[in-house]
Amino acid sequence: MKAVGTILLIIGLVGTLLFGFQAIQDSESFSFLGIDIAVSKADWTPLIVSGIIFLIGLVMTIRKKG
């Protein structure tokens, strides 16, 4: 169980980092009355799914058996 948890933890972490970086890059900013406003065009679903997989892997890894 810990091996599966570790694999899910690594996959979730890598996915979160990659999709998080991509989401940051998919934002635009413009200036309105001297204020910079950022608008995100990113698809947040892969980032959320990767975060959930990371949390499941974390719970499976640190959970005590028995």
Steps between C-alpha positions, in 0.01 A plus 500: 500500500785736578658430160178598321473806724856603418438460126180709523684758710775539238256509207283756680797718589640500146155569353436781745831665420464465122136605478555777756784644294286475186209677674730782608625539143143511362412825673494844344521836667388843392503843652177680591519843663859433600419166664636175356223242473581133431251280319550125494405297194629176652311174525513426873355146482834315447656694787212414734510131400877488551461658843238242598725214381785652702285514814377142454859383459604695808224348711579148375869550573472632857200292609580239762393146432270327743 
